[in-house]
Structure formats: structure tokens, C-alpha cells
Amino acid sequence: MAYHIYDAIYYKVMTITICDMQSKDTEAQCILWRKLNIVVEKKGLGVPIFKGFMVDGAQANENDVHVVYGIGNLIIKMVDK
């Protein structure tokens, strides 16, 4: 699994983390987000501010964003056709 961000300074999509997981459930993804937040904090970058999230059709992807960042975040679901 990989998480990417669009950086408005560099005008590019940048990979911020890649993780090989045995399962893609909400609990595993929440661990990855929380560890990423710890790294960001230790580097002195402050609290990350996201303007929205884009996820695929797996419900766990949406659930982990709600658990770690709250329900009020914009989530765009990408659905395979």
C-alpha cells in the first residue's frame, strides 16, 4: 500500500509512505497513519493538514481516515468501472 500527496509548492504528486501489509484492514492502516504522524512530528514538521483524501473502493480505506483524522474530512472514493 502506498500513500501519496499533491504538494502545492512543487506541483507534483509525491509518495509519502509505502508499506507491505498482510491485510488491508482498518486497524493495519490506522497503525501506518499513526506511525507516519509520529515521524512527521519528530522531524518538526508540525501537524499535517490535509485538504482531502482519495481512496479506492475498499471500506477500510475510508474508515482509517475517520478513525485517525476525524469524520469531517473530505473523502473522494475512486470506484473501478
Jmol script that loads the backbone (N, CA, C; Angstrom):
load data "model"
ATOM      1  N   MET A   1       0.844  -1.157   0.000  1.00  0.00           N
ATOM      2  CA  MET A   1       0.000   0.000   0.000  1.00  0.00           C
ATOM      3  C   MET A   1       0.900   1.233   0.000  1.00  0.00           C
ATOM      4  N   ALA A   2       0.462   2.260  -0.671  1.00  0.00           N
ATOM      5  CA  ALA A   2       1.238   3.499  -0.724  1.00  0.00           C
ATOM      6  C   ALA A   2       0.310   4.689  -0.511  1.00  0.00           C
ATOM      7  N   TYR A   3       0.820   5.706   0.143  1.00  0.00           N
ATOM      8  CA  TYR A   3       0.095   6.962   0.313  1.00  0.00           C
ATOM      9  C   TYR A   3       0.854   8.040  -0.436  1.00  0.00           C
ATOM     10  N   HIS A   4       0.105   8.853  -1.166  1.00  0.00           N
ATOM     11  CA  HIS A   4       0.698   9.926  -1.958  1.00  0.00           C
ATOM     12  C   HIS A   4       0.021  11.241  -1.582  1.00  0.00           C
ATOM     13  N   ILE A   5       0.744  12.334  -1.742  1.00  0.00           N
ATOM     14  CA  ILE A   5       0.163  13.659  -1.547  1.00  0.00           C
ATOM     15  C   ILE A   5       0.459  14.505  -2.766  1.00  0.00           C
ATOM     16  N   TYR A   6      -0.390  15.503  -2.986  1.00  0.00           N
ATOM     17  CA  TYR A   6      -0.095  16.507  -4.003  1.00  0.00           C
ATOM     18  C   TYR A   6       0.526  17.677  -3.281  1.00  0.00           C
ATOM     19  N   ASP A   7       1.741  18.011  -3.638  1.00  0.00           N
ATOM     20  CA  ASP A   7       2.445  19.112  -2.999  1.00  0.00           C
ATOM     21  C   ASP A   7       2.247  20.377  -3.827  1.00  0.00           C
ATOM     22  N   ALA A   8       1.564  21.370  -3.236  1.00  0.00           N
ATOM     23  CA  ALA A   8       1.248  22.609  -3.953  1.00  0.00           C
ATOM     24  C   ALA A   8       2.468  23.478  -4.185  1.00  0.00           C
ATOM     25  N   ILE A   9       3.556  23.241  -3.468  1.00  0.00           N
ATOM     26  CA  ILE A   9       4.787  24.013  -3.682  1.00  0.00           C
ATOM     27  C   ILE A   9       5.529  23.486  -4.902  1.00  0.00           C
ATOM     28  N   TYR A  10       5.638  22.152  -5.008  1.00  0.00           N
ATOM     29  CA  TYR A  10       6.366  21.538  -6.115  1.00  0.00           C
ATOM     30  C   TYR A  10       5.473  21.177  -7.291  1.00  0.00           C
ATOM     31  N   TYR A  11       4.150  21.314  -7.129  1.00  0.00           N
ATOM     32  CA  TYR A  11       3.182  20.967  -8.180  1.00  0.00           C
ATOM     33  C   TYR A  11       3.367  19.533  -8.658  1.00  0.00           C
ATOM     34  N   LYS A  12       3.535  18.619  -7.709  1.00  0.00           N
ATOM     35  CA  LYS A  12       3.743  17.203  -8.029  1.00  0.00           C
ATOM     36  C   LYS A  12       3.016  16.326  -7.029  1.00  0.00           C
ATOM     37  N   VAL A  13       2.680  15.122  -7.473  1.00  0.00           N
ATOM     38  CA  VAL A  13       2.210  14.097  -6.558  1.00  0.00           C
ATOM     39  C   VAL A  13       3.452  13.401  -6.019  1.00  0.00           C
ATOM     40  N   MET A  14       3.550  13.341  -4.698  1.00  0.00           N
ATOM     41  CA  MET A  14       4.735  12.772  -4.073  1.00  0.00           C
ATOM     42  C   MET A  14       4.333  11.616  -3.161  1.00  0.00           C
ATOM     43  N   THR A  15       5.102  10.536  -3.184  1.00  0.00           N
ATOM     44  CA  THR A  15       4.861   9.398  -2.303  1.00  0.00           C
ATOM     45  C   THR A  15       5.399   9.734  -0.921  1.00  0.00           C
ATOM     46  N   ILE A  16       4.541   9.574   0.103  1.00  0.00           N
ATOM     47  CA  ILE A  16       4.997   9.873   1.457  1.00  0.00           C
ATOM     48  C   ILE A  16       5.260   8.607   2.267  1.00  0.00           C
ATOM     49  N   THR A  17       4.650   7.507   1.892  1.00  0.00           N
ATOM     50  CA  THR A  17       4.934   6.252   2.586  1.00  0.00           C
ATOM     51  C   THR A  17       4.499   5.062   1.741  1.00  0.00           C
ATOM     52  N   ILE A  18       5.236   3.984   1.883  1.00  0.00           N
ATOM     53  CA  ILE A  18       4.914   2.718   1.229  1.00  0.00           C
ATOM     54  C   ILE A  18       5.042   1.633   2.293  1.00  0.00           C
ATOM     55  N   CYS A  19       4.076   0.739   2.344  1.00  0.00           N
ATOM     56  CA  CYS A  19       4.097  -0.311   3.351  1.00  0.00           C
ATOM     57  C   CYS A  19       3.529  -1.594   2.758  1.00  0.00           C
ATOM     58  N   ASP A  20       4.215  -2.702   2.983  1.00  0.00           N
ATOM     59  CA  ASP A  20       3.736  -4.011   2.566  1.00  0.00           C
ATOM     60  C   ASP A  20       2.985  -4.617   3.740  1.00  0.00           C
ATOM     61  N   MET A  21       1.689  -4.858   3.570  1.00  0.00           N
ATOM     62  CA  MET A  21       0.853  -5.355   4.661  1.00  0.00           C
ATOM     63  C   MET A  21       0.273  -6.716   4.322  1.00  0.00           C
ATOM     64  N   GLN A  22       0.086  -7.528   5.341  1.00  0.00           N
ATOM     65  CA  GLN A  22      -0.562  -8.819   5.133  1.00  0.00           C
ATOM     66  C   GLN A  22      -2.070  -8.656   4.984  1.00  0.00           C
ATOM     67  N   SER A  23      -2.629  -7.632   5.611  1.00  0.00           N
ATOM     68  CA  SER A  23      -4.055  -7.359   5.454  1.00  0.00           C
ATOM     69  C   SER A  23      -4.238  -5.858   5.278  1.00  0.00           C
ATOM     70  N   LYS A  24      -5.302  -5.501   4.604  1.00  0.00           N
ATOM     71  CA  LYS A  24      -5.561  -4.093   4.308  1.00  0.00           C
ATOM     72  C   LYS A  24      -6.789  -3.633   5.089  1.00  0.00           C
ATOM     73  N   ASP A  25      -6.844  -4.001   6.368  1.00  0.00           N
ATOM     74  CA  ASP A  25      -7.997  -3.643   7.173  1.00  0.00           C
ATOM     75  C   ASP A  25      -7.778  -2.297   7.865  1.00  0.00           C
ATOM     76  N   THR A  26      -8.823  -1.817   8.501  1.00  0.00           N
ATOM     77  CA  THR A  26      -8.775  -0.505   9.147  1.00  0.00           C
ATOM     78  C   THR A  26      -7.686  -0.440  10.212  1.00  0.00           C
ATOM     79  N   GLU A  27      -7.573  -1.466  11.034  1.00  0.00           N
ATOM     80  CA  GLU A  27      -6.580  -1.454  12.120  1.00  0.00           C
ATOM     81  C   GLU A  27      -5.155  -1.315  11.581  1.00  0.00           C
ATOM     82  N   ALA A  28      -4.813  -2.087  10.555  1.00  0.00           N
ATOM     83  CA  ALA A  28      -3.461  -2.027   9.982  1.00  0.00           C
ATOM     84  C   ALA A  28      -3.176  -0.656   9.381  1.00  0.00           C
ATOM     85  N   GLN A  29      -4.167  -0.095   8.689  1.00  0.00           N
ATOM     86  CA  GLN A  29      -3.962   1.218   8.077  1.00  0.00           C
ATOM     87  C   GLN A  29      -3.856   2.329   9.118  1.00  0.00           C
ATOM     88  N   CYS A  30      -4.617   2.213  10.203  1.00  0.00           N
ATOM     89  CA  CYS A  30      -4.519   3.212  11.276  1.00  0.00           C
ATOM     90  C   CYS A  30      -3.132   3.200  11.900  1.00  0.00           C
ATOM     91  N   ILE A  31      -2.552   2.022  12.050  1.00  0.00           N
ATOM     92  CA  ILE A  31      -1.191   1.927  12.580  1.00  0.00           C
ATOM     93  C   ILE A  31      -0.227   2.669  11.661  1.00  0.00           C
ATOM     94  N   LEU A  32      -0.363   2.474  10.354  1.00  0.00           N
ATOM     95  CA  LEU A  32       0.515   3.161   9.399  1.00  0.00           C
ATOM     96  C   LEU A  32       0.354   4.673   9.489  1.00  0.00           C
ATOM     97  N   TRP A  33      -0.899   5.180   9.513  1.00  0.00           N
ATOM     98  CA  TRP A  33      -1.122   6.626   9.619  1.00  0.00           C
ATOM     99  C   TRP A  33      -0.533   7.182  10.909  1.00  0.00           C
ATOM    100  N   ARG A  34      -0.743   6.473  12.021  1.00  0.00           N
ATOM    101  CA  ARG A  34      -0.236   6.974  13.310  1.00  0.00           C
ATOM    102  C   ARG A  34       1.290   6.991  13.343  1.00  0.00           C
ATOM    103  N   LYS A  35       1.912   5.979  12.787  1.00  0.00           N
ATOM    104  CA  LYS A  35       3.391   5.956  12.711  1.00  0.00           C
ATOM    105  C   LYS A  35       3.895   7.085  11.811  1.00  0.00           C
ATOM    106  N   LEU A  36       3.205   7.317  10.719  1.00  0.00           N
ATOM    107  CA  LEU A  36       3.582   8.422   9.826  1.00  0.00           C
ATOM    108  C   LEU A  36       3.482   9.759  10.569  1.00  0.00           C
ATOM    109  N   ASN A  37       2.418   9.944  11.344  1.00  0.00           N
ATOM    110  CA  ASN A  37       2.268  11.182  12.120  1.00  0.00           C
ATOM    111  C   ASN A  37       3.388  11.353  13.139  1.00  0.00           C
ATOM    112  N   ILE A  38       3.845  10.248  13.737  1.00  0.00           N
ATOM    113  CA  ILE A  38       4.961  10.306  14.691  1.00  0.00           C
ATOM    114  C   ILE A  38       6.234  10.759  13.987  1.00  0.00           C
ATOM    115  N   VAL A  39       6.492  10.225  12.811  1.00  0.00           N
ATOM    116  CA  VAL A  39       7.685  10.628  12.050  1.00  0.00           C
ATOM    117  C   VAL A  39       7.613  12.105  11.698  1.00  0.00           C
ATOM    118  N   VAL A  40       6.451  12.565  11.245  1.00  0.00           N
ATOM    119  CA  VAL A  40       6.277  13.982  10.892  1.00  0.00           C
ATOM    120  C   VAL A  40       6.536  14.861  12.112  1.00  0.00           C
ATOM    121  N   GLU A  41       6.011  14.457  13.265  1.00  0.00           N
ATOM    122  CA  GLU A  41       6.196  15.218  14.499  1.00  0.00           C
ATOM    123  C   GLU A  41       7.664  15.257  14.919  1.00  0.00           C
ATOM    124  N   LYS A  42       8.357  14.104  14.854  1.00  0.00           N
ATOM    125  CA  LYS A  42       9.766  14.047  15.249  1.00  0.00           C
ATOM    126  C   LYS A  42      10.654  14.885  14.336  1.00  0.00           C
ATOM    127  N   LYS A  43      10.229  15.039  13.077  1.00  0.00           N
ATOM    128  CA  LYS A  43      11.004  15.864  12.133  1.00  0.00           C
ATOM    129  C   LYS A  43      10.698  17.346  12.300  1.00  0.00           C
ATOM    130  N   GLY A  44       9.788  17.682  13.217  1.00  0.00           N
ATOM    131  CA  GLY A  44       9.471  19.081  13.487  1.00  0.00           C
ATOM    132  C   GLY A  44       8.623  19.741  12.416  1.00  0.00           C
ATOM    133  N   LEU A  45       7.851  18.943  11.685  1.00  0.00           N
ATOM    134  CA  LEU A  45       7.044  19.483  10.596  1.00  0.00           C
ATOM    135  C   LEU A  45       5.643  19.891  11.032  1.00  0.00           C
ATOM    136  N   GLY A  46       5.326  19.708  12.307  1.00  0.00           N
ATOM    137  CA  GLY A  46       4.015  20.085  12.813  1.00  0.00           C
ATOM    138  C   GLY A  46       2.956  19.065  12.443  1.00  0.00           C
ATOM    139  N   VAL A  47       1.734  19.407  12.748  1.00  0.00           N
ATOM    140  CA  VAL A  47       0.609  18.521  12.465  1.00  0.00           C
ATOM    141  C   VAL A  47       0.277  18.622  10.971  1.00  0.00           C
ATOM    142  N   PRO A  48       0.207  17.484  10.276  1.00  0.00           N
ATOM    143  CA  PRO A  48      -0.134  17.551   8.862  1.00  0.00           C
ATOM    144  C   PRO A  48      -1.566  18.043   8.662  1.00  0.00           C
ATOM    145  N   ILE A  49      -1.760  18.918   7.688  1.00  0.00           N
ATOM    146  CA  ILE A  49      -3.091  19.434   7.368  1.00  0.00           C
ATOM    147  C   ILE A  49      -3.438  18.960   5.961  1.00  0.00           C
ATOM    148  N   PHE A  50      -4.421  18.091   5.895  1.00  0.00           N
ATOM    149  CA  PHE A  50      -4.849  17.552   4.615  1.00  0.00           C
ATOM    150  C   PHE A  50      -6.117  18.254   4.171  1.00  0.00           C
ATOM    151  N   LYS A  51      -6.226  18.538   2.882  1.00  0.00           N
ATOM    152  CA  LYS A  51      -7.427  19.177   2.340  1.00  0.00           C
ATOM    153  C   LYS A  51      -8.434  18.155   1.858  1.00  0.00           C
ATOM    154  N   GLY A  52      -8.062  16.897   1.866  1.00  0.00           N
ATOM    155  CA  GLY A  52      -8.973  15.845   1.453  1.00  0.00           C
ATOM    156  C   GLY A  52      -8.217  14.550   1.253  1.00  0.00           C
ATOM    157  N   PHE A  53      -8.942  13.475   1.105  1.00  0.00           N
ATOM    158  CA  PHE A  53      -8.362  12.152   0.910  1.00  0.00           C
ATOM    159  C   PHE A  53      -9.021  11.501  -0.293  1.00  0.00           C
ATOM    160  N   MET A  54      -8.252  10.753  -1.060  1.00  0.00           N
ATOM    161  CA  MET A  54      -8.779   9.995  -2.180  1.00  0.00           C
ATOM    162  C   MET A  54      -8.499   8.529  -1.888  1.00  0.00           C
ATOM    163  N   VAL A  55      -9.534   7.715  -1.907  1.00  0.00           N
ATOM    164  CA  VAL A  55      -9.388   6.300  -1.570  1.00  0.00           C
ATOM    165  C   VAL A  55     -10.038   5.447  -2.645  1.00  0.00           C
ATOM    166  N   ASP A  56      -9.629   4.177  -2.694  1.00  0.00           N
ATOM    167  CA  ASP A  56     -10.306   3.265  -3.619  1.00  0.00           C
ATOM    168  C   ASP A  56     -11.572   2.738  -2.948  1.00  0.00           C
ATOM    169  N   GLY A  57     -12.208   1.765  -3.550  1.00  0.00           N
ATOM    170  CA  GLY A  57     -13.497   1.297  -3.080  1.00  0.00           C
ATOM    171  C   GLY A  57     -13.494   0.510  -1.783  1.00  0.00           C
ATOM    172  N   ALA A  58     -12.341   0.135  -1.253  1.00  0.00           N
ATOM    173  CA  ALA A  58     -12.291  -0.650  -0.016  1.00  0.00           C
ATOM    174  C   ALA A  58     -12.747   0.203   1.171  1.00  0.00           C
ATOM    175  N   GLN A  59     -13.720  -0.275   1.912  1.00  0.00           N
ATOM    176  CA  GLN A  59     -14.272   0.483   3.036  1.00  0.00           C
ATOM    177  C   GLN A  59     -13.224   0.782   4.102  1.00  0.00           C
ATOM    178  N   ALA A  60     -12.251  -0.104   4.279  1.00  0.00           N
ATOM    179  CA  ALA A  60     -11.211   0.118   5.292  1.00  0.00           C
ATOM    180  C   ALA A  60     -10.449   1.404   5.020  1.00  0.00           C
ATOM    181  N   ASN A  61     -10.268   1.758   3.758  1.00  0.00           N
ATOM    182  CA  ASN A  61      -9.538   2.984   3.421  1.00  0.00           C
ATOM    183  C   ASN A  61     -10.251   4.226   3.943  1.00  0.00           C
ATOM    184  N   GLU A  62     -11.553   4.225   3.842  1.00  0.00           N
ATOM    185  CA  GLU A  62     -12.329   5.349   4.350  1.00  0.00           C
ATOM    186  C   GLU A  62     -12.386   5.325   5.882  1.00  0.00           C
ATOM    187  N   ASN A  63     -12.545   4.143   6.451  1.00  0.00           N
ATOM    188  CA  ASN A  63     -12.646   4.015   7.909  1.00  0.00           C
ATOM    189  C   ASN A  63     -11.404   4.518   8.618  1.00  0.00           C
ATOM    190  N   ASP A  64     -10.212   4.203   8.097  1.00  0.00           N
ATOM    191  CA  ASP A  64      -8.999   4.607   8.808  1.00  0.00           C
ATOM    192  C   ASP A  64      -8.832   6.118   8.826  1.00  0.00           C
ATOM    193  N   VAL A  65      -9.242   6.799   7.764  1.00  0.00           N
ATOM    194  CA  VAL A  65      -9.177   8.264   7.748  1.00  0.00           C
ATOM    195  C   VAL A  65     -10.082   8.827   8.838  1.00  0.00           C
ATOM    196  N   HIS A  66     -11.283   8.283   8.976  1.00  0.00           N
ATOM    197  CA  HIS A  66     -12.208   8.752  10.015  1.00  0.00           C
ATOM    198  C   HIS A  66     -11.657   8.496  11.410  1.00  0.00           C
ATOM    199  N   VAL A  67     -11.041   7.347  11.628  1.00  0.00           N
ATOM    200  CA  VAL A  67     -10.513   6.997  12.946  1.00  0.00           C
ATOM    201  C   VAL A  67      -9.354   7.911  13.332  1.00  0.00           C
ATOM    202  N   VAL A  68      -8.421   8.133  12.406  1.00  0.00           N
ATOM    203  CA  VAL A  68      -7.206   8.890  12.735  1.00  0.00           C
ATOM    204  C   VAL A  68      -7.409  10.396  12.638  1.00  0.00           C
ATOM    205  N   TYR A  69      -8.176  10.870  11.635  1.00  0.00           N
ATOM    206  CA  TYR A  69      -8.278  12.311  11.391  1.00  0.00           C
ATOM    207  C   TYR A  69      -9.660  12.900  11.638  1.00  0.00           C
ATOM    208  N   GLY A  70     -10.641  12.090  11.984  1.00  0.00           N
ATOM    209  CA  GLY A  70     -11.984  12.599  12.271  1.00  0.00           C
ATOM    210  C   GLY A  70     -12.921  12.471  11.083  1.00  0.00           C
ATOM    211  N   ILE A  71     -14.181  12.575  11.370  1.00  0.00           N
ATOM    212  CA  ILE A  71     -15.207  12.333  10.352  1.00  0.00           C
ATOM    213  C   ILE A  71     -15.368  13.511   9.406  1.00  0.00           C
ATOM    214  N   GLY A  72     -14.975  14.699   9.780  1.00  0.00           N
ATOM    215  CA  GLY A  72     -15.217  15.881   8.966  1.00  0.00           C
ATOM    216  C   GLY A  72     -14.340  16.030   7.731  1.00  0.00           C
ATOM    217  N   ASN A  73     -13.451  15.090   7.456  1.00  0.00           N
ATOM    218  CA  ASN A  73     -12.546  15.223   6.312  1.00  0.00           C
ATOM    219  C   ASN A  73     -13.212  14.827   5.010  1.00  0.00           C
ATOM    220  N   LEU A  74     -12.887  15.572   3.959  1.00  0.00           N
ATOM    221  CA  LEU A  74     -13.384  15.269   2.609  1.00  0.00           C
ATOM    222  C   LEU A  74     -12.739  13.968   2.123  1.00  0.00           C
ATOM    223  N   ILE A  75     -13.575  13.051   1.668  1.00  0.00           N
ATOM    224  CA  ILE A  75     -13.077  11.784   1.117  1.00  0.00           C
ATOM    225  C   ILE A  75     -13.685  11.608  -0.268  1.00  0.00           C
ATOM    226  N   ILE A  76     -12.825  11.421  -1.249  1.00  0.00           N
ATOM    227  CA  ILE A  76     -13.256  11.142  -2.618  1.00  0.00           C
ATOM    228  C   ILE A  76     -13.005   9.670  -2.880  1.00  0.00           C
ATOM    229  N   LYS A  77     -14.045   8.926  -3.209  1.00  0.00           N
ATOM    230  CA  LYS A  77     -13.900   7.499  -3.459  1.00  0.00           C
ATOM    231  C   LYS A  77     -13.691   7.251  -4.939  1.00  0.00           C
ATOM    232  N   MET A  78     -12.644   6.514  -5.240  1.00  0.00           N
ATOM    233  CA  MET A  78     -12.378   6.103  -6.615  1.00  0.00           C
ATOM    234  C   MET A  78     -12.974   4.711  -6.786  1.00  0.00           C
ATOM    235  N   VAL A  79     -13.829   4.550  -7.757  1.00  0.00           N
ATOM    236  CA  VAL A  79     -14.517   3.276  -7.961  1.00  0.00           C
ATOM    237  C   VAL A  79     -14.100   2.706  -9.303  1.00  0.00           C
ATOM    238  N   ASP A  80     -13.726   1.418  -9.297  1.00  0.00           N
ATOM    239  CA  ASP A  80     -13.386   0.728 -10.535  1.00  0.00           C
ATOM    240  C   ASP A  80     -14.649   0.556 -11.366  1.00  0.00           C
ATOM    241  N   LYS A  81     -14.516   0.769 -12.664  1.00  0.00           N
ATOM    242  CA  LYS A  81     -15.678   0.585 -13.553  1.00  0.00           C
ATOM    243  C   LYS A  81     -15.454  -0.551 -14.489  1.00  0.00           C
TER     244      LYS A  81
END
end "model"
wireframe off; spacefill off
backbone 0.3
color backbone group
